[in-house]
Amino acid sequence: MNSDILKGKWTQIKGHIREKWGELTDDELDQIQGEREQLVGKLQEKYGWKREEAEREVDYYLDALMRQIGV
């Protein structure tokens, strides 16, 4: 996942991310602002995942989401 694409499409995809990971609040998503590392860290905090697990989940989901929305 290209971080520039993530940042550029953040407004469009953050609702999808909120649906996928419902523990994330709107305020937290606003703070993340498309920064992959911040998303990974917040998922670790919220779900108790190890870093590698959070990275894998983020990459898998975002790749699938980008294909779905045509990016």
N, CA, C and O atoms as a Tripos MOL2 file, in Angstrom:
@<TRIPOS>MOLECULE
protein
  284   283    71     0     0
PROTEIN
NO_CHARGES

@<TRIPOS>ATOM
      1 N           0.8470   -1.1780    0.0000 N.3       1 MET1
      2 CA          0.0000    0.0000    0.0000 C.3       1 MET1
      3 C           0.8840    1.2300    0.0000 C.2       1 MET1
      4 O           1.7040    1.4230    0.8980 O.2       1 MET1
      5 N           0.7130    2.0440   -0.9960 N.am      2 ASN2
      6 CA          1.4370    3.2940   -1.1020 C.3       2 ASN2
      7 C           0.8880    4.2830   -0.0700 C.2       2 ASN2
      8 O          -0.3120    4.5520   -0.0340 O.2       2 ASN2
      9 N           1.7690    4.8140    0.7560 N.am      3 SER3
     10 CA          1.3080    5.7020    1.8340 C.3       3 SER3
     11 C           0.7080    6.9950    1.2950 C.2       3 SER3
     12 O          -0.1790    7.5680    1.9280 O.2       3 SER3
     13 N           1.1740    7.4660    0.1360 N.am      4 ASP4
     14 CA          0.5870    8.6700   -0.4570 C.3       4 ASP4
     15 C          -0.8550    8.4290   -0.8720 C.2       4 ASP4
     16 O          -1.7080    9.3010   -0.7070 O.2       4 ASP4
     17 N          -1.1290    7.2430   -1.4110 N.am      5 ILE5
     18 CA         -2.4960    6.8940   -1.7930 C.3       5 ILE5
     19 C          -3.3680    6.8200   -0.5470 C.2       5 ILE5
     20 O          -4.4900    7.3260   -0.5380 O.2       5 ILE5
     21 N          -2.8560    6.1930    0.4980 N.am      6 LEU6
     22 CA         -3.6180    6.0760    1.7440 C.3       6 LEU6
     23 C          -3.9720    7.4540    2.2890 C.2       6 LEU6
     24 O          -5.1180    7.7020    2.6640 O.2       6 LEU6
     25 N          -2.9980    8.3420    2.3320 N.am      7 LYS7
     26 CA         -3.2550    9.6970    2.8290 C.3       7 LYS7
     27 C          -4.2460   10.4290    1.9300 C.2       7 LYS7
     28 O          -5.1430   11.1170    2.4170 O.2       7 LYS7
     29 N          -4.0820   10.2790    0.6230 N.am      8 GLY8
     30 CA         -4.9390   10.9770   -0.3180 C.3       8 GLY8
     31 C          -6.3810   10.5030   -0.3030 C.2       8 GLY8
     32 O          -7.2970   11.2810   -0.5690 O.2       8 GLY8
     33 N          -6.5850    9.2400    0.0040 N.am      9 LYS9
     34 CA         -7.9250    8.6520    0.0050 C.3       9 LYS9
     35 C          -8.4920    8.4960    1.4100 C.2       9 LYS9
     36 O          -9.5440    7.8810    1.5840 O.2       9 LYS9
     37 N          -7.8170    9.0380    2.4070 N.am     10 TRP10
     38 CA         -8.1830    8.7950    3.7980 C.3      10 TRP10
     39 C          -9.6360    9.1420    4.0910 C.2      10 TRP10
     40 O         -10.3420    8.3630    4.7310 O.2      10 TRP10
     41 N         -10.0850   10.2940    3.6320 N.am     11 THR11
     42 CA        -11.4690   10.7020    3.8950 C.3      11 THR11
     43 C         -12.4430    9.6860    3.3170 C.2      11 THR11
     44 O         -13.4740    9.3860    3.9180 O.2      11 THR11
     45 N         -12.1050    9.1620    2.1470 N.am     12 GLN12
     46 CA        -12.9690    8.1970    1.4750 C.3      12 GLN12
     47 C         -12.9850    6.8440    2.1870 C.2      12 GLN12
     48 O         -14.0240    6.1870    2.2380 O.2      12 GLN12
     49 N         -11.8520    6.4240    2.7330 N.am     13 ILE13
     50 CA        -11.7790    5.0580    3.2660 C.3      13 ILE13
     51 C         -11.9140    4.9570    4.7790 C.2      13 ILE13
     52 O         -12.0870    3.8540    5.2980 O.2      13 ILE13
     53 N         -11.8420    6.0680    5.5020 N.am     14 LYS14
     54 CA        -11.8590    5.9390    6.9630 C.3      14 LYS14
     55 C         -13.1790    5.3730    7.4810 C.2      14 LYS14
     56 O         -13.1980    4.7310    8.5310 O.2      14 LYS14
     57 N         -14.2660    5.5970    6.7760 N.am     15 GLY15
     58 CA        -15.5380    4.9890    7.1710 C.3      15 GLY15
     59 C         -15.4960    3.4750    7.0660 C.2      15 GLY15
     60 O         -16.0490    2.7680    7.9080 O.2      15 GLY15
     61 N         -14.8330    2.9810    6.0220 N.am     16 HIS16
     62 CA        -14.6650    1.5330    5.8610 C.3      16 HIS16
     63 C         -13.8050    0.9700    6.9920 C.2      16 HIS16
     64 O         -14.0810   -0.1050    7.5240 O.2      16 HIS16
     65 N         -12.7710    1.7100    7.3420 N.am     17 ILE17
     66 CA        -11.8840    1.2780    8.4220 C.3      17 ILE17
     67 C         -12.6440    1.2610    9.7460 C.2      17 ILE17
     68 O         -12.4560    0.3590   10.5630 O.2      17 ILE17
     69 N         -13.4900    2.2430    9.9540 N.am     18 ARG18
     70 CA        -14.3070    2.3040   11.1840 C.3      18 ARG18
     71 C         -15.2380    1.0980   11.2670 C.2      18 ARG18
     72 O         -15.4360    0.5340   12.3430 O.2      18 ARG18
     73 N         -15.8150    0.6990   10.1140 N.am     19 GLU19
     74 CA        -16.6800   -0.4840   10.0930 C.3      19 GLU19
     75 C         -15.8850   -1.7480   10.3900 C.2      19 GLU19
     76 O         -16.3500   -2.6150   11.1310 O.2      19 GLU19
     77 N         -14.6970   -1.8570    9.8220 N.am     20 LYS20
     78 CA        -13.8630   -3.0500   10.0020 C.3      20 LYS20
     79 C         -13.3690   -3.1560   11.4430 C.2      20 LYS20
     80 O         -13.4570   -4.2170   12.0600 O.2      20 LYS20
     81 N         -12.8570   -2.0640   11.9650 N.am     21 TRP21
     82 CA        -12.2910   -2.0500   13.3120 C.3      21 TRP21
     83 C         -13.0870   -1.0670   14.1600 C.2      21 TRP21
     84 O         -12.6660    0.0700   14.3750 O.2      21 TRP21
     85 N         -14.2270   -1.5130   14.6320 N.am     22 GLY22
     86 CA        -15.1860   -0.6750   15.3380 C.3      22 GLY22
     87 C         -14.7050   -0.0990   16.6570 C.2      22 GLY22
     88 O         -15.3330    0.8120   17.1960 O.2      22 GLY22
     89 N         -13.6090   -0.6100   17.1860 N.am     23 GLU23
     90 CA        -13.0610   -0.0610   18.4310 C.3      23 GLU23
     91 C         -12.4190    1.3050   18.2130 C.2      23 GLU23
     92 O         -12.2190    2.0550   19.1680 O.2      23 GLU23
     93 N         -12.0980    1.6310   16.9730 N.am     24 LEU24
     94 CA        -11.4890    2.9250   16.6760 C.3      24 LEU24
     95 C         -12.5670    4.0030   16.6700 C.2      24 LEU24
     96 O         -13.6250    3.8320   16.0630 O.2      24 LEU24
     97 N         -12.2940    5.0950   17.3390 N.am     25 THR25
     98 CA        -13.2560    6.1970   17.3850 C.3      25 THR25
     99 C         -13.0290    7.1380   16.2010 C.2      25 THR25
    100 O         -11.9850    7.1010   15.5490 O.2      25 THR25
    101 N         -14.0140    7.9670   15.9430 N.am     26 ASP26
    102 CA        -13.8660    8.9670   14.8850 C.3      26 ASP26
    103 C         -12.7140    9.9210   15.1950 C.2      26 ASP26
    104 O         -11.9700   10.3090   14.2950 O.2      26 ASP26
    105 N         -12.5670   10.2940   16.4470 N.am     27 ASP27
    106 CA        -11.4570   11.1750   16.8360 C.3      27 ASP27
    107 C         -10.1100   10.5220   16.5550 C.2      27 ASP27
    108 O          -9.1900   11.1750   16.0640 O.2      27 ASP27
    109 N          -9.9940    9.2330   16.8660 N.am     28 GLU28
    110 CA         -8.7380    8.5230   16.6090 C.3      28 GLU28
    111 C          -8.4580    8.4490   15.1130 C.2      28 GLU28
    112 O          -7.3200    8.6300   14.6810 O.2      28 GLU28
    113 N          -9.4880    8.1840   14.3290 N.am     29 LEU29
    114 CA         -9.3080    8.1350   12.8790 C.3      29 LEU29
    115 C          -8.9070    9.5030   12.3350 C.2      29 LEU29
    116 O          -8.0950    9.5890   11.4140 O.2      29 LEU29
    117 N          -9.4650   10.5610   12.8910 N.am     30 ASP30
    118 CA         -9.0700   11.9100   12.4800 C.3      30 ASP30
    119 C          -7.6100   12.1800   12.8240 C.2      30 ASP30
    120 O          -6.9080   12.8450   12.0630 O.2      30 ASP30
    121 N          -7.1500   11.6750   13.9530 N.am     31 GLN31
    122 CA         -5.7510   11.8550   14.3540 C.3      31 GLN31
    123 C          -4.8060   11.0470   13.4750 C.2      31 GLN31
    124 O          -3.6940   11.4920   13.1870 O.2      31 GLN31
    125 N          -5.2350    9.8690   13.0480 N.am     32 ILE32
    126 CA         -4.3960    8.9920   12.2230 C.3      32 ILE32
    127 C          -4.1140    9.6350   10.8700 C.2      32 ILE32
    128 O          -2.9920    9.5450   10.3710 O.2      32 ILE32
    129 N          -5.1100   10.2810   10.2700 N.am     33 GLN33
    130 CA         -4.9600   11.0270    9.0150 C.3      33 GLN33
    131 C          -4.2280   10.2630    7.9110 C.2      33 GLN33
    132 O          -3.4240   10.8420    7.1790 O.2      33 GLN33
    133 N          -4.5060    8.9720    7.7940 N.am     34 GLY34
    134 CA         -3.9300    8.1950    6.7050 C.3      34 GLY34
    135 C          -2.5100    7.7230    6.9330 C.2      34 GLY34
    136 O          -1.8800    7.2070    6.0090 O.2      34 GLY34
    137 N          -1.9940    7.8850    8.1260 N.am     35 GLU35
    138 CA         -0.6350    7.4230    8.4480 C.3      35 GLU35
    139 C          -0.6930    5.9460    8.8270 C.2      35 GLU35
    140 O          -1.2360    5.5890    9.8720 O.2      35 GLU35
    141 N          -0.1380    5.1020    7.9850 N.am     36 ARG36
    142 CA         -0.1890    3.6580    8.2010 C.3      36 ARG36
    143 C           0.3820    3.2710    9.5620 C.2      36 ARG36
    144 O          -0.2090    2.4600   10.2750 O.2      36 ARG36
    145 N           1.5130    3.8400    9.9200 N.am     37 GLU37
    146 CA          2.1560    3.4820   11.1840 C.3      37 GLU37
    147 C           1.2780    3.8400   12.3800 C.2      37 GLU37
    148 O           1.2330    3.1030   13.3650 O.2      37 GLU37
    149 N           0.5930    4.9540   12.2950 N.am     38 GLN38
    150 CA         -0.3080    5.3320   13.3860 C.3      38 GLN38
    151 C          -1.5030    4.3910   13.4620 C.2      38 GLN38
    152 O          -1.9590    4.0480   14.5530 O.2      38 GLN38
    153 N          -2.0100    3.9730   12.3060 N.am     39 LEU39
    154 CA         -3.1130    3.0150   12.2820 C.3      39 LEU39
    155 C          -2.6740    1.6930   12.8920 C.2      39 LEU39
    156 O          -3.3930    1.1110   13.7050 O.2      39 LEU39
    157 N          -1.5060    1.2220   12.5060 N.am     40 VAL40
    158 CA         -0.9750   -0.0260   13.0620 C.3      40 VAL40
    159 C          -0.8420    0.0900   14.5810 C.2      40 VAL40
    160 O          -1.2650   -0.8060   15.3110 O.2      40 VAL40
    161 N          -0.2650    1.1740   15.0490 N.am     41 GLY41
    162 CA         -0.0800    1.3680   16.4850 C.3      41 GLY41
    163 C          -1.3940    1.4290   17.2480 C.2      41 GLY41
    164 O          -1.5130    0.8740   18.3400 O.2      41 GLY41
    165 N          -2.3740    2.1000   16.6720 N.am     42 LYS42
    166 CA         -3.6720    2.2200   17.3360 C.3      42 LYS42
    167 C          -4.3690    0.8660   17.3960 C.2      42 LYS42
    168 O          -5.0270    0.5560   18.3890 O.2      42 LYS42
    169 N          -4.2340    0.0580   16.3490 N.am     43 LEU43
    170 CA         -4.8270   -1.2820   16.3660 C.3      43 LEU43
    171 C          -4.1370   -2.1710   17.3950 C.2      43 LEU43
    172 O          -4.7920   -2.9730   18.0610 O.2      43 LEU43
    173 N          -2.8300   -2.0350   17.5270 N.am     44 GLN44
    174 CA         -2.1190   -2.7760   18.5730 C.3      44 GLN44
    175 C          -2.6900   -2.4180   19.9400 C.2      44 GLN44
    176 O          -2.9650   -3.2920   20.7630 O.2      44 GLN44
    177 N          -2.8580   -1.1450   20.1630 N.am     45 GLU45
    178 CA         -3.3590   -0.6540   21.4500 C.3      45 GLU45
    179 C          -4.7820   -1.1440   21.7190 C.2      45 GLU45
    180 O          -5.0790   -1.6150   22.8170 O.2      45 GLU45
    181 N          -5.6520   -1.0350   20.7320 N.am     46 LYS46
    182 CA         -7.0690   -1.3590   20.9130 C.3      46 LYS46
    183 C          -7.3400   -2.8550   20.9840 C.2      46 LYS46
    184 O          -8.1970   -3.3010   21.7470 O.2      46 LYS46
    185 N          -6.6060   -3.6310   20.1840 N.am     47 TYR47
    186 CA         -6.9090   -5.0540   20.0640 C.3      47 TYR47
    187 C          -5.8690   -5.9650   20.7140 C.2      47 TYR47
    188 O          -6.0430   -7.1830   20.7390 O.2      47 TYR47
    189 N          -4.7970   -5.3880   21.2370 N.am     48 GLY48
    190 CA         -3.7830   -6.1880   21.9020 C.3      48 GLY48
    191 C          -2.9570   -7.0480   20.9560 C.2      48 GLY48
    192 O          -2.4020   -8.0690   21.3630 O.2      48 GLY48
    193 N          -2.8770   -6.6380   19.6920 N.am     49 TRP49
    194 CA         -2.1240   -7.4020   18.7020 C.3      49 TRP49
    195 C          -0.6420   -7.0840   18.7880 C.2      49 TRP49
    196 O          -0.2470   -5.9940   19.2020 O.2      49 TRP49
    197 N           0.1650   -8.0470   18.3920 N.am     50 LYS50
    198 CA          1.5870   -7.7940   18.1970 C.3      50 LYS50
    199 C           1.7350   -6.9500   16.9350 C.2      50 LYS50
    200 O           0.8500   -6.9290   16.0800 O.2      50 LYS50
    201 N           2.8570   -6.2620   16.8330 N.am     51 ARG51
    202 CA          3.0770   -5.3580   15.6990 C.3      51 ARG51
    203 C           2.9270   -6.0750   14.3550 C.2      51 ARG51
    204 O           2.2680   -5.5660   13.4490 O.2      51 ARG51
    205 N           3.5320   -7.2430   14.2310 N.am     52 GLU52
    206 CA          3.4800   -7.9780   12.9660 C.3      52 GLU52
    207 C           2.0450   -8.3360   12.5970 C.2      52 GLU52
    208 O           1.6600   -8.2640   11.4300 O.2      52 GLU52
    209 N           1.2630   -8.7190   13.5870 N.am     53 GLU53
    210 CA         -0.1310   -9.0720   13.3430 C.3      53 GLU53
    211 C          -0.9230   -7.8480   12.8830 C.2      53 GLU53
    212 O          -1.7110   -7.9320   11.9420 O.2      53 GLU53
    213 N          -0.7140   -6.7290   13.5400 N.am     54 ALA54
    214 CA         -1.4130   -5.4960   13.1600 C.3      54 ALA54
    215 C          -1.0090   -5.0560   11.7550 C.2      54 ALA54
    216 O          -1.8600   -4.6400   10.9690 O.2      54 ALA54
    217 N           0.2740   -5.1440   11.4350 N.am     55 GLU55
    218 CA          0.7390   -4.7780   10.0940 C.3      55 GLU55
    219 C           0.1170   -5.6740    9.0360 C.2      55 GLU55
    220 O          -0.3180   -5.1960    7.9880 O.2      55 GLU55
    221 N           0.0740   -6.9600    9.3040 N.am     56 ARG56
    222 CA         -0.5070   -7.9180    8.3580 C.3      56 ARG56
    223 C          -1.9910   -7.6210    8.1410 C.2      56 ARG56
    224 O          -2.4660   -7.6130    7.0060 O.2      56 ARG56
    225 N          -2.7180   -7.3790    9.2250 N.am     57 GLU57
    226 CA         -4.1450   -7.0680    9.1250 C.3      57 GLU57
    227 C          -4.3800   -5.7870    8.3200 C.2      57 GLU57
    228 O          -5.2490   -5.7460    7.4490 O.2      57 GLU57
    229 N          -3.6140   -4.7620    8.6110 N.am     58 VAL58
    230 CA         -3.7610   -3.4870    7.9060 C.3      58 VAL58
    231 C          -3.4510   -3.6580    6.4250 C.2      58 VAL58
    232 O          -4.2270   -3.2220    5.5740 O.2      58 VAL58
    233 N          -2.3310   -4.2870    6.1140 N.am     59 ASP59
    234 CA         -1.9400   -4.4390    4.7100 C.3      59 ASP59
    235 C          -2.9480   -5.2650    3.9330 C.2      59 ASP59
    236 O          -3.3180   -4.9040    2.8150 O.2      59 ASP59
    237 N          -3.3930   -6.3630    4.5100 N.am     60 TYR60
    238 CA         -4.3570   -7.2250    3.8330 C.3      60 TYR60
    239 C          -5.6640   -6.4770    3.5860 C.2      60 TYR60
    240 O          -6.2010   -6.5020    2.4780 O.2      60 TYR60
    241 N          -6.1670   -5.8190    4.6130 N.am     61 TYR61
    242 CA         -7.4490   -5.1330    4.4810 C.3      61 TYR61
    243 C          -7.3610   -3.9560    3.5130 C.2      61 TYR61
    244 O          -8.2310   -3.7900    2.6590 O.2      61 TYR61
    245 N          -6.3240   -3.1440    3.6390 N.am     62 LEU62
    246 CA         -6.2150   -1.9720    2.7710 C.3      62 LEU62
    247 C          -6.0060   -2.3580    1.3150 C.2      62 LEU62
    248 O          -6.5490   -1.7090    0.4210 O.2      62 LEU62
    249 N          -5.2280   -3.4060    1.0640 N.am     63 ASP63
    250 CA         -5.0580   -3.8750   -0.3180 C.3      63 ASP63
    251 C          -6.3950   -4.3020   -0.9070 C.2      63 ASP63
    252 O          -6.7200   -3.9430   -2.0390 O.2      63 ASP63
    253 N          -7.1690   -5.0640   -0.1470 N.am     64 ALA64
    254 CA         -8.4840   -5.5160   -0.6180 C.3      64 ALA64
    255 C          -9.4240   -4.3280   -0.8070 C.2      64 ALA64
    256 O         -10.1650   -4.2770   -1.7890 O.2      64 ALA64
    257 N          -9.4000   -3.3900    0.1070 N.am     65 LEU65
    258 CA        -10.2710   -2.2200    0.0220 C.3      65 LEU65
    259 C          -9.9200   -1.3660   -1.1920 C.2      65 LEU65
    260 O         -10.8130   -0.8870   -1.8900 O.2      65 LEU65
    261 N          -8.6470   -1.1730   -1.4460 N.am     66 MET66
    262 CA         -8.2260   -0.3750   -2.5940 C.3      66 MET66
    263 C          -8.6620   -1.0220   -3.9090 C.2      66 MET66
    264 O          -9.0680   -0.3290   -4.8420 O.2      66 MET66
    265 N          -8.5780   -2.3340   -3.9760 N.am     67 ARG67
    266 CA         -9.0650   -3.0330   -5.1770 C.3      67 ARG67
    267 C         -10.5710   -2.8430   -5.3150 C.2      67 ARG67
    268 O         -11.0800   -2.6430   -6.4180 O.2      67 ARG67
    269 N         -11.2760   -2.9060   -4.1990 N.am     68 GLN68
    270 CA        -12.7330   -2.7790   -4.2030 C.3      68 GLN68
    271 C         -13.1830   -1.3960   -4.6770 C.2      68 GLN68
    272 O         -14.1450   -1.2850   -5.4370 O.2      68 GLN68
    273 N         -12.4970   -0.3510   -4.2330 N.am     69 ILE69
    274 CA        -12.9120    0.9980   -4.6170 C.3      69 ILE69
    275 C         -12.2020    1.4910   -5.8780 C.2      69 ILE69
    276 O         -12.4140    2.6200   -6.3200 O.2      69 ILE69
    277 N         -11.3650    0.6400   -6.4460 N.am     70 GLY70
    278 CA        -10.7650    0.9510   -7.7350 C.3      70 GLY70
    279 C          -9.5600    1.8560   -7.7130 C.2      70 GLY70
    280 O          -9.3870    2.6870   -8.6050 O.2      70 GLY70
    281 N          -8.7300    1.7070   -6.7090 N.am     71 VAL71
    282 CA         -7.5010    2.5100   -6.6320 C.3      71 VAL71
    283 C          -6.3270    1.6420   -6.9940 C.2      71 VAL71
    284 O          -5.1890    2.1120   -6.9960 O.2      71 VAL71
@<TRIPOS>BOND
     1     1     2 1
     2     2     3 1
     3     3     4 2
     4     3     5 am
     5     5     6 1
     6     6     7 1
     7     7     8 2
     8     7     9 am
     9     9    10 1
    10    10    11 1
    11    11    12 2
    12    11    13 am
    13    13    14 1
    14    14    15 1
    15    15    16 2
    16    15    17 am
    17    17    18 1
    18    18    19 1
    19    19    20 2
    20    19    21 am
    21    21    22 1
    22    22    23 1
    23    23    24 2
    24    23    25 am
    25    25    26 1
    26    26    27 1
    27    27    28 2
    28    27    29 am
    29    29    30 1
    30    30    31 1
    31    31    32 2
    32    31    33 am
    33    33    34 1
    34    34    35 1
    35    35    36 2
    36    35    37 am
    37    37    38 1
    38    38    39 1
    39    39    40 2
    40    39    41 am
    41    41    42 1
    42    42    43 1
    43    43    44 2
    44    43    45 am
    45    45    46 1
    46    46    47 1
    47    47    48 2
    48    47    49 am
    49    49    50 1
    50    50    51 1
    51    51    52 2
    52    51    53 am
    53    53    54 1
    54    54    55 1
    55    55    56 2
    56    55    57 am
    57    57    58 1
    58    58    59 1
    59    59    60 2
    60    59    61 am
    61    61    62 1
    62    62    63 1
    63    63    64 2
    64    63    65 am
    65    65    66 1
    66    66    67 1
    67    67    68 2
    68    67    69 am
    69    69    70 1
    70    70    71 1
    71    71    72 2
    72    71    73 am
    73    73    74 1
    74    74    75 1
    75    75    76 2
    76    75    77 am
    77    77    78 1
    78    78    79 1
    79    79    80 2
    80    79    81 am
    81    81    82 1
    82    82    83 1
    83    83    84 2
    84    83    85 am
    85    85    86 1
    86    86    87 1
    87    87    88 2
    88    87    89 am
    89    89    90 1
    90    90    91 1
    91    91    92 2
    92    91    93 am
    93    93    94 1
    94    94    95 1
    95    95    96 2
    96    95    97 am
    97    97    98 1
    98    98    99 1
    99    99   100 2
   100    99   101 am
   101   101   102 1
   102   102   103 1
   103   103   104 2
   104   103   105 am
   105   105   106 1
   106   106   107 1
   107   107   108 2
   108   107   109 am
   109   109   110 1
   110   110   111 1
   111   111   112 2
   112   111   113 am
   113   113   114 1
   114   114   115 1
   115   115   116 2
   116   115   117 am
   117   117   118 1
   118   118   119 1
   119   119   120 2
   120   119   121 am
   121   121   122 1
   122   122   123 1
   123   123   124 2
   124   123   125 am
   125   125   126 1
   126   126   127 1
   127   127   128 2
   128   127   129 am
   129   129   130 1
   130   130   131 1
   131   131   132 2
   132   131   133 am
   133   133   134 1
   134   134   135 1
   135   135   136 2
   136   135   137 am
   137   137   138 1
   138   138   139 1
   139   139   140 2
   140   139   141 am
   141   141   142 1
   142   142   143 1
   143   143   144 2
   144   143   145 am
   145   145   146 1
   146   146   147 1
   147   147   148 2
   148   147   149 am
   149   149   150 1
   150   150   151 1
   151   151   152 2
   152   151   153 am
   153   153   154 1
   154   154   155 1
   155   155   156 2
   156   155   157 am
   157   157   158 1
   158   158   159 1
   159   159   160 2
   160   159   161 am
   161   161   162 1
   162   162   163 1
   163   163   164 2
   164   163   165 am
   165   165   166 1
   166   166   167 1
   167   167   168 2
   168   167   169 am
   169   169   170 1
   170   170   171 1
   171   171   172 2
   172   171   173 am
   173   173   174 1
   174   174   175 1
   175   175   176 2
   176   175   177 am
   177   177   178 1
   178   178   179 1
   179   179   180 2
   180   179   181 am
   181   181   182 1
   182   182   183 1
   183   183   184 2
   184   183   185 am
   185   185   186 1
   186   186   187 1
   187   187   188 2
   188   187   189 am
   189   189   190 1
   190   190   191 1
   191   191   192 2
   192   191   193 am
   193   193   194 1
   194   194   195 1
   195   195   196 2
   196   195   197 am
   197   197   198 1
   198   198   199 1
   199   199   200 2
   200   199   201 am
   201   201   202 1
   202   202   203 1
   203   203   204 2
   204   203   205 am
   205   205   206 1
   206   206   207 1
   207   207   208 2
   208   207   209 am
   209   209   210 1
   210   210   211 1
   211   211   212 2
   212   211   213 am
   213   213   214 1
   214   214   215 1
   215   215   216 2
   216   215   217 am
   217   217   218 1
   218   218   219 1
   219   219   220 2
   220   219   221 am
   221   221   222 1
   222   222   223 1
   223   223   224 2
   224   223   225 am
   225   225   226 1
   226   226   227 1
   227   227   228 2
   228   227   229 am
   229   229   230 1
   230   230   231 1
   231   231   232 2
   232   231   233 am
   233   233   234 1
   234   234   235 1
   235   235   236 2
   236   235   237 am
   237   237   238 1
   238   238   239 1
   239   239   240 2
   240   239   241 am
   241   241   242 1
   242   242   243 1
   243   243   244 2
   244   243   245 am
   245   245   246 1
   246   246   247 1
   247   247   248 2
   248   247   249 am
   249   249   250 1
   250   250   251 1
   251   251   252 2
   252   251   253 am
   253   253   254 1
   254   254   255 1
   255   255   256 2
   256   255   257 am
   257   257   258 1
   258   258   259 1
   259   259   260 2
   260   259   261 am
   261   261   262 1
   262   262   263 1
   263   263   264 2
   264   263   265 am
   265   265   266 1
   266   266   267 1
   267   267   268 2
   268   267   269 am
   269   269   270 1
   270   270   271 1
   271   271   272 2
   272   271   273 am
   273   273   274 1
   274   274   275 1
   275   275   276 2
   276   275   277 am
   277   277   278 1
   278   278   279 1
   279   279   280 2
   280   279   281 am
   281   281   282 1
   282   282   283 1
   283   283   284 2
@<TRIPOS>SUBSTRUCTURE
     1 MET1         2 RESIDUE 1 A MET
     2 ASN2         6 RESIDUE 1 A ASN
     3 SER3        10 RESIDUE 1 A SER
     4 ASP4        14 RESIDUE 1 A ASP
     5 ILE5        18 RESIDUE 1 A ILE
     6 LEU6        22 RESIDUE 1 A LEU
     7 LYS7        26 RESIDUE 1 A LYS
     8 GLY8        30 RESIDUE 1 A GLY
     9 LYS9        34 RESIDUE 1 A LYS
    10 TRP10       38 RESIDUE 1 A TRP
    11 THR11       42 RESIDUE 1 A THR
    12 GLN12       46 RESIDUE 1 A GLN
    13 ILE13       50 RESIDUE 1 A ILE
    14 LYS14       54 RESIDUE 1 A LYS
    15 GLY15       58 RESIDUE 1 A GLY
    16 HIS16       62 RESIDUE 1 A HIS
    17 ILE17       66 RESIDUE 1 A ILE
    18 ARG18       70 RESIDUE 1 A ARG
    19 GLU19       74 RESIDUE 1 A GLU
    20 LYS20       78 RESIDUE 1 A LYS
    21 TRP21       82 RESIDUE 1 A TRP
    22 GLY22       86 RESIDUE 1 A GLY
    23 GLU23       90 RESIDUE 1 A GLU
    24 LEU24       94 RESIDUE 1 A LEU
    25 THR25       98 RESIDUE 1 A THR
    26 ASP26      102 RESIDUE 1 A ASP
    27 ASP27      106 RESIDUE 1 A ASP
    28 GLU28      110 RESIDUE 1 A GLU
    29 LEU29      114 RESIDUE 1 A LEU
    30 ASP30      118 RESIDUE 1 A ASP
    31 GLN31      122 RESIDUE 1 A GLN
    32 ILE32      126 RESIDUE 1 A ILE
    33 GLN33      130 RESIDUE 1 A GLN
    34 GLY34      134 RESIDUE 1 A GLY
    35 GLU35      138 RESIDUE 1 A GLU
    36 ARG36      142 RESIDUE 1 A ARG
    37 GLU37      146 RESIDUE 1 A GLU
    38 GLN38      150 RESIDUE 1 A GLN
    39 LEU39      154 RESIDUE 1 A LEU
    40 VAL40      158 RESIDUE 1 A VAL
    41 GLY41      162 RESIDUE 1 A GLY
    42 LYS42      166 RESIDUE 1 A LYS
    43 LEU43      170 RESIDUE 1 A LEU
    44 GLN44      174 RESIDUE 1 A GLN
    45 GLU45      178 RESIDUE 1 A GLU
    46 LYS46      182 RESIDUE 1 A LYS
    47 TYR47      186 RESIDUE 1 A TYR
    48 GLY48      190 RESIDUE 1 A GLY
    49 TRP49      194 RESIDUE 1 A TRP
    50 LYS50      198 RESIDUE 1 A LYS
    51 ARG51      202 RESIDUE 1 A ARG
    52 GLU52      206 RESIDUE 1 A GLU
    53 GLU53      210 RESIDUE 1 A GLU
    54 ALA54      214 RESIDUE 1 A ALA
    55 GLU55      218 RESIDUE 1 A GLU
    56 ARG56      222 RESIDUE 1 A ARG
    57 GLU57      226 RESIDUE 1 A GLU
    58 VAL58      230 RESIDUE 1 A VAL
    59 ASP59      234 RESIDUE 1 A ASP
    60 TYR60      238 RESIDUE 1 A TYR
    61 TYR61      242 RESIDUE 1 A TYR
    62 LEU62      246 RESIDUE 1 A LEU
    63 ASP63      250 RESIDUE 1 A ASP
    64 ALA64      254 RESIDUE 1 A ALA
    65 LEU65      258 RESIDUE 1 A LEU
    66 MET66      262 RESIDUE 1 A MET
    67 ARG67      266 RESIDUE 1 A ARG
    68 GLN68      270 RESIDUE 1 A GLN
    69 ILE69      274 RESIDUE 1 A ILE
    70 GLY70      278 RESIDUE 1 A GLY
    71 VAL71      282 RESIDUE 1 A VAL
